[in-house]
Amino acid sequence: MDWFTGVRNYSAPAVSIVDGSRRRPFTGKTMLIKKPADILPSEITPKEIYQQRRRFLREAAAVAAAGASAALLPSMTQAGQKIPNVRKSPLSTGEKLTSVQDITSYNNFYEFGTDKKDPARNAQNFRTFPWSVAIEGEVKKPAVYQLEDFFRHFPLEERIYRLRCVEAWSMVVPWVGFPLRDLIRRVGPTSRAKYVEFTTLHDPAQMPGQKPGLFGAGLDWPYVEGLRLDEAMHPLTILAVGLYGEIMPNQNGAPIRLVVPWKYGFKSIKSIVKIRFVEKQPLTTWMKAGPSEYGFYSNVNPTVDHPRWSQAAERRIGEDSLFSPKRKTLMFNGYAEQVASLYTGMDLKKFF
């Protein structure tokens, strides 16, 4: 009887034979094991063939992992739900994580208010499903991706990154996402594409900070950010859909946001609805609002101060008690070894 299926097995009794130190069921057939000298050259699998098979198996495993995540949608749309099959990444930092309480209650997301606690209060009913992201501009395969398409096509990784705000505070966040370059390769930028422009949802009914009369009236909505194409293609740049192994909380940029760990936090645009490939440098929201304070590049740089405060040091959220010393800010937020070559020959004070 097969205890898993309840079906009686009427096959022949399991008679065994001894083969050296191993035992195996007798099948009525004998197996001829050839010695190396007996194997003809024509029977040997060519190296390029088995390498192709290995590559196929690796790719199939990646697709299966992505498919397993996608299978849980649309149920997997609420913050707090675990994301399955998330791979660890060697690109993560080993630093102590900022607590999930601090990460989710201390935010800049002006679409929901200007106080650090406003996003957690005002984004509770923000609708993040269904959600789509339009891919436009200088690409060979423009498309509109549904949120579930990202889970289906791109295996997810945990990326533990330092996050440095332009306001001189920092965190360490365990994001869940996938490399932006995987999406870029899929849509195929044309030779005219030099920059990538990102746009946040514009929905004042859901995002009170976008309503006229509030602080949001001082910004030109919707929120727009941009990267050079080579910055967007860098392996550290990701699109994140979660943190701490769970679906992204609304106040942290749900359902999908950019994360560029060597730039100040405002470059990592939240709640993305459009990604456009363009030939000219985009005019971003904060460049419009304060061009002398917020440059296009906005790389973390302790030697270039904000006009109103120093960038040489930072306070780490969760470690900022009265007696806790500030941390020295690292060039490119500690990612100089990986990204400094992107800016070879550039005057980083001019191109701040």
Phi, psi and omega per residue, in radians:
M1 nan 2.292 3.038
D2 -1.500 1.971 -3.020
W3 -1.238 -0.259 3.125
F4 -1.531 -0.568 -3.070
T5 -1.897 -0.321 -3.085
G6 1.351 0.204 -3.123
V7 -1.717 2.290 3.123
R8 -1.268 2.386 -3.117
N9 -1.673 2.006 -3.116
Y10 -1.768 0.310 -3.137
S11 -1.237 2.949 -3.089
A12 -1.064 2.656 3.114
P13 -0.993 2.604 -3.088
A14 -1.421 1.361 3.053
V15 -1.412 2.346 -3.093
S16 -2.004 2.681 3.022
I17 -2.135 2.752 -3.135
V18 -1.648 2.249 3.097
D19 -2.202 1.551 -3.055
G20 1.175 -2.159 -3.141
S21 -1.675 0.020 -3.078
R22 -1.898 2.638 3.065
R23 -2.073 2.475 3.064
R24 -2.540 2.644 -3.128
P25 -1.066 2.481 3.088
F26 -1.402 2.195 -3.100
T27 -1.871 -0.048 -3.084
G28 1.561 -0.085 3.123
K29 -2.160 2.622 3.073
T30 -1.863 2.622 -3.134
M31 -1.870 2.226 3.098
L32 -1.623 1.992 3.128
I33 -1.714 2.049 -3.094
K34 -1.361 2.524 2.975
K35 -1.425 2.736 -3.134
P36 -0.887 -0.647 -3.083
A37 -1.216 -0.372 -3.099
D38 -1.532 -0.167 -3.072
I39 -1.469 2.167 3.136
L40 -1.338 2.593 3.088
P41 -0.942 -0.581 -3.103
S42 -1.212 -0.287 -3.124
E43 -1.584 -0.104 -3.110
I44 -1.526 2.220 3.123
T45 -1.177 2.194 3.105
P46 -1.027 2.580 -3.086
K47 -1.000 -0.758 -3.085
E48 -1.133 -0.503 -3.141
I49 -1.227 -0.845 -3.110
Y50 -1.249 -0.444 3.037
Q51 -1.175 -0.675 3.072
Q52 -1.107 -0.686 3.116
R53 -1.119 -0.749 3.117
R54 -1.090 -0.748 3.122
R55 -1.091 -0.713 3.103
F56 -1.076 -0.752 -3.137
L57 -1.126 -0.703 3.106
R58 -1.095 -0.793 -3.127
E59 -1.157 -0.660 3.117
A60 -1.120 -0.678 3.114
A61 -1.121 -0.703 3.126
A62 -1.136 -0.741 3.123
V63 -1.114 -0.699 3.132
A64 -1.095 -0.708 3.129
A65 -1.120 -0.759 3.115
A66 -1.142 -0.694 3.134
G67 -1.125 -0.629 3.117
A68 -1.103 -0.669 3.081
S69 -1.186 -0.750 -3.094
A70 -1.153 -0.484 -3.095
A71 -1.103 -0.389 -3.107
L72 -1.507 -0.149 3.069
L73 -1.448 2.540 0.161
P74 -1.511 0.069 -3.107
S75 -1.134 -0.438 -3.069
M76 -1.579 1.130 -3.061
T77 -2.247 0.004 -3.092
Q78 -1.903 2.384 3.086
A79 -0.982 2.481 -3.118
G80 1.735 -0.289 3.105
Q81 -1.410 2.352 -3.118
K82 -1.198 2.481 3.057
I83 -1.762 2.121 -3.094
P84 -1.418 2.835 2.986
N85 1.008 0.702 3.089
V86 -1.557 2.152 -3.108
R87 -1.512 2.567 3.017
K88 -1.338 2.581 -3.110
S89 -2.012 2.390 3.057
P90 -1.223 -0.144 3.141
L91 -1.510 0.024 -3.132
S92 -1.369 2.619 3.008
T93 -1.437 2.698 3.116
G94 -1.685 0.221 -3.095
E95 -1.244 2.794 3.114
K96 -1.085 2.325 -3.115
L97 -1.287 2.528 2.927
T98 -1.258 2.493 -3.075
S99 -1.117 2.627 3.113
V100 -1.089 -0.541 3.095
Q101 -1.092 -0.787 3.130
D102 -1.205 -0.715 -3.111
I103 -1.093 -0.632 -3.043
T104 -1.656 -0.067 -3.115
S105 -2.102 -0.059 -3.122
Y106 -2.226 1.616 -2.974
N107 -2.389 2.649 2.855
N108 -1.853 1.941 3.076
F109 -2.657 1.396 -2.929
Y110 -1.084 -0.314 3.047
E111 -1.056 -0.382 -3.137
F112 -1.987 0.160 3.105
G113 2.206 2.861 -3.017
T114 -1.714 -0.323 3.078
D115 -1.304 2.572 -3.092
K116 -1.041 -0.477 -3.132
K117 -1.604 -0.152 -3.116
D118 -1.046 -0.786 -3.116
P119 -1.006 -0.752 3.134
A120 -1.121 -0.609 3.138
R121 -1.335 -0.748 -2.937
N122 -1.659 -0.164 -3.104
A123 -1.786 0.153 -3.053
Q124 -1.047 -0.651 -3.086
N125 -1.783 0.256 3.126
F126 -1.129 2.236 -3.080
R127 -1.543 2.077 -3.098
T128 -2.022 0.162 3.082
F129 -2.605 2.264 0.009
P130 -1.269 2.773 -3.100
W131 -2.538 2.435 3.111
S132 -2.353 2.698 3.109
V133 -2.229 2.110 3.140
A134 -1.521 2.311 3.058
I135 -1.853 2.026 -2.981
E136 -2.320 3.092 3.019
G137 1.519 -2.457 -3.012
E138 -1.420 1.223 3.085
V139 -2.345 2.668 3.141
K140 -1.380 -0.445 -3.089
K141 -2.241 1.208 3.059
P142 -1.065 2.570 -3.066
A143 -2.854 2.923 2.971
V144 -2.031 2.020 -3.128
Y145 -1.663 2.281 2.947
Q146 -1.392 2.726 -3.111
L147 -0.937 -0.721 -3.107
E148 -1.159 -0.389 3.096
D149 -1.116 -0.629 3.136
F150 -1.158 -0.688 3.094
F151 -1.180 -0.588 -3.077
R152 -1.306 -0.675 -2.990
H153 -1.653 -0.389 -2.974
F154 -2.201 1.965 3.075
P155 -1.008 2.433 -3.051
L156 -1.660 2.564 3.139
E157 -2.241 2.678 2.930
E158 -1.579 2.178 3.101
R159 -2.098 1.897 3.116
I160 -1.572 1.907 -3.036
Y161 -2.116 2.615 2.872
R162 -1.288 2.468 3.054
L163 -2.117 2.160 -3.125
R164 -2.061 2.041 3.096
C165 -1.433 2.622 3.087
V166 -1.117 -0.316 3.118
E167 -1.429 0.155 3.050
A168 1.279 0.609 2.919
W169 -2.226 2.828 -3.037
S170 -2.551 2.854 3.075
M171 -2.491 2.996 2.929
V172 -2.169 2.036 -2.952
V173 -2.076 2.271 3.052
P174 -1.560 1.507 -3.135
W175 -1.275 2.771 2.942
V176 -2.132 2.172 -3.115
G177 -3.007 -2.792 -3.135
F178 -2.515 2.697 -3.123
P179 -1.080 2.286 3.096
L180 -1.020 -0.583 -3.096
R181 -1.090 -0.444 3.089
D182 -1.120 -0.711 3.079
L183 -1.200 -0.724 -3.117
I184 -1.074 -0.756 3.119
R185 -1.114 -0.571 -3.109
R186 -1.215 -0.652 -3.083
V187 -1.572 -0.302 3.015
G188 1.185 1.418 3.082
P189 -1.051 2.550 3.046
T190 -1.391 3.041 -3.140
S191 -1.183 -0.276 3.139
R192 -1.469 -0.244 -3.096
A193 -1.315 2.061 3.126
K194 -2.081 -0.378 -3.094
Y195 -2.396 2.830 3.058
V196 -2.164 2.210 -3.123
E197 -1.910 2.332 -3.108
F198 -2.054 2.502 -3.129
T199 -2.303 2.383 3.092
T200 -1.521 2.766 3.038
L201 -0.987 2.415 3.001
H202 -1.963 1.855 -3.078
D203 -2.663 1.402 -3.088
P204 -0.995 -0.461 3.120
A205 -1.119 -0.559 3.119
Q206 -1.742 -0.453 -3.057
M207 -1.992 1.610 -3.010
P208 -1.074 -0.433 3.125
G209 -1.194 -0.255 3.118
Q210 -1.553 -0.086 -3.117
K211 -1.328 2.470 3.071
P212 -1.032 2.514 3.102
G213 1.748 -0.359 3.059
L214 -1.672 -3.109 3.133
F215 -0.971 -0.593 -3.100
G216 -0.970 -0.395 3.127
A217 -1.122 -0.310 3.113
G218 -1.421 -0.175 3.091
L219 -1.937 2.668 -3.127
D220 -1.612 1.758 -3.128
W221 -1.437 2.653 -0.003
P222 -1.315 2.825 3.130
Y223 -1.167 2.337 -3.105
V224 -2.255 2.391 3.033
E225 -2.356 2.978 -3.109
G226 -2.731 2.759 3.062
L227 -2.389 2.679 2.875
R228 -1.174 2.664 -3.080
L229 -1.052 -0.681 -3.131
D230 -1.209 -0.514 3.040
E231 -1.176 -0.744 3.128
A232 -1.129 -0.547 -3.127
M233 -1.448 -0.141 -3.104
H234 -1.152 2.447 -3.077
P235 -1.088 -0.333 3.106
L236 -1.359 -0.350 -3.093
T237 -1.382 2.183 -3.099
I238 -2.278 2.790 2.853
L239 -1.765 2.135 -3.049
A240 -1.830 2.442 3.119
V241 -2.131 0.029 -3.137
G242 -2.887 3.079 3.005
L243 -2.673 2.686 -3.060
Y244 0.913 0.613 3.077
G245 1.309 0.150 -3.087
E246 -2.211 2.876 3.100
I247 -0.960 2.477 -3.075
M248 -1.010 2.229 3.019
P249 -1.125 2.581 -3.115
N250 -0.950 -0.763 -3.042
Q251 -1.244 -0.177 3.140
N252 -1.806 0.134 3.054
G253 1.976 0.360 -3.128
A254 -1.019 2.658 -0.039
P255 -1.599 -0.189 -3.113
I256 -2.594 2.341 -3.076
R257 -2.484 2.864 3.078
L258 -1.553 2.565 2.997
V259 -2.368 2.069 3.112
V260 -2.187 1.663 -2.861
P261 -1.218 -0.292 -3.125
W262 -1.644 0.051 3.124
K263 -1.988 2.794 3.078
Y264 -1.053 2.632 -2.951
G265 -0.997 -0.531 -3.085
F266 -1.172 -0.259 3.062
K267 -1.269 -0.382 -3.086
S268 -1.530 1.366 -3.022
I269 -1.045 2.551 -3.045
K270 -1.911 2.831 3.025
S271 0.799 1.027 -3.030
I272 -1.297 2.352 3.043
V273 -2.109 -0.206 -3.131
K274 -2.591 2.375 3.024
I275 -2.188 2.052 -3.037
R276 -2.135 2.271 3.122
F277 -1.641 2.186 -2.995
V278 -2.331 2.858 -3.122
E279 -1.538 -0.531 -3.077
K280 -1.907 2.691 -3.128
Q281 -1.057 2.205 3.141
P282 -1.175 2.595 2.996
L283 -1.587 1.903 -3.021
T284 -1.483 2.891 -3.067
T285 -1.039 -0.825 -3.095
W286 -1.322 -0.434 3.009
M287 -1.143 -0.672 3.081
K288 -1.134 -0.755 -3.039
A289 -1.283 -0.640 -3.092
G290 -2.669 1.316 -3.045
P291 -1.078 -0.435 3.121
S292 -1.466 -0.175 -3.089
E293 -1.948 -0.506 -3.029
Y294 -2.264 1.831 -3.119
G295 -1.506 3.002 -3.142
F296 -1.139 -0.727 -3.039
Y297 -1.344 -0.877 3.100
S298 0.863 0.772 3.011
N299 -1.279 2.500 3.074
V300 -1.103 2.109 -3.043
N301 -2.565 1.855 -3.110
P302 -1.178 -0.208 -3.120
T303 -1.653 -0.108 3.109
V304 -2.065 1.856 -3.080
D305 -1.383 2.676 2.899
H306 -1.189 2.568 -3.127
P307 -0.961 -0.387 -3.064
R308 -1.982 -0.028 3.082
W309 -2.852 2.866 -3.135
S310 -1.401 2.586 3.039
Q311 -1.919 0.233 -3.060
A312 -1.303 -0.416 -3.099
A313 -2.452 2.920 -3.093
E314 -2.579 2.721 3.016
R315 -1.814 2.280 3.137
R316 -1.507 2.094 -3.129
I317 -1.057 2.290 -3.060
G318 1.697 -0.248 3.113
E319 -2.212 0.387 -2.995
D320 -1.876 0.837 3.045
S321 -1.289 3.051 -3.084
L322 -0.996 -0.573 -3.048
F323 -1.803 0.065 -3.133
S324 -1.427 2.198 3.110
P325 -1.277 2.657 3.051
K326 -1.277 2.688 3.088
R327 -1.578 2.556 2.998
K328 -1.262 2.322 3.114
T329 -1.313 2.359 -3.120
L330 -1.628 2.532 3.093
M331 -1.023 2.333 -3.078
F332 0.961 0.513 3.099
N333 1.054 0.486 3.132
G334 1.579 0.077 -3.115
Y335 -1.912 0.424 -3.073
A336 -1.059 -0.685 -3.111
E337 -1.048 -0.589 -3.099
Q338 -1.503 -0.554 -2.938
V339 -2.103 -0.180 -3.062
A340 -1.004 -0.564 -3.107
S341 -1.133 -0.329 3.098
L342 -1.145 -0.364 -3.003
Y343 -2.112 0.410 3.121
T344 -1.000 2.249 3.101
G345 1.452 -0.057 -3.116
M346 -1.568 2.519 3.000
D347 -1.460 1.822 -3.020
L348 -1.310 -0.202 2.999
K349 -1.424 -0.586 3.081
K350 -1.328 -0.807 -3.141
F351 -1.716 1.176 -3.059
F352 -1.498 nan nan
